[in-house]
Amino acid sequence: MPRLGKPVAAALLFFFGASLKPILGQAPIPEFLIAITPSVITVVQDEQTWVTLTITCNTSSLIAAQDCNARPAFNIDLSEVPDGTYAQAAPGRVGANTILIGASSTATVGSFAVHVTVTAGNTTQAQTFVLNVRQGAQAPSAPQKIQQPAGDSERPVLTWQYHLLVAKNPEEFEHMANELGEDSWELVSVISKQNAGVTEWIGFFKRPKR
């Protein structure tokens, strides 16, 4: 077999290296995509609402789709939540995920952009939705001041912790709720939702912060 001359070998090496650069420089294909609905929600002080976060595997790549479907959970991070408002989500999975939003009686009123970031493997996806916090029912004007008994100190203001529970059926929900109750968690509200034709039970719990 004839040996290649130096100019030919150099040309081939340059061509081979140039052909690799676009491939090596390409960004990794994301495993999944996310969407949030609705994009604008309103919550009233002392009430709760929710948005739906949908995680969809990227079917444009067989490897990415396989990795995505094999993920046991996706990390969901919520940021820029206004003062007095809380947001909770269970570990994410492929399909529809519920993010529960609640506002305390002293929540800051206004419109805010809440950031949702989902991470799994080498993929990170982010979306933003608008949260409108509205004032609750007005308290009666000029309430009568109640005289405290002598020596009765003022009660401290409680700070709450929150927990979101997702169950596949009422029996599982009751069992998990009882376990939380043994650890001082109180049930605030419960809803049922359809996810891919399957009913899920979603409960929101709170307890005094420890």
Summary of the structure (lengths in Angstrom):
residues: 210
radius of gyration: 26.1
end to end distance: 79.3
largest distance: 107.8
contacts: 539
relative contact order: 0.16
helix: 20%
strand: 45%
